[in-house]
């Protein structure tokens, strides 16, 4: 879920959910 959002948002960080904001 979050990973897809991260990619779409251009934000890719190594975290549990793939998204860290």
HUSUL-V743378 format. One record per backbone hydrogen bond with DSSP energy under -0.5 kcal/mol. CO is the residue of the C=O (numbers start at 0). NH is the residue of the N-H. If there is no record, write none. Layout:
<<CO;NH> <CO;NH>>
This chain:
<<0;4> <1;5> <2;6> <3;7> <4;8> <5;9> <5;10> <6;9> <9;11> <12;14> <17;12>>
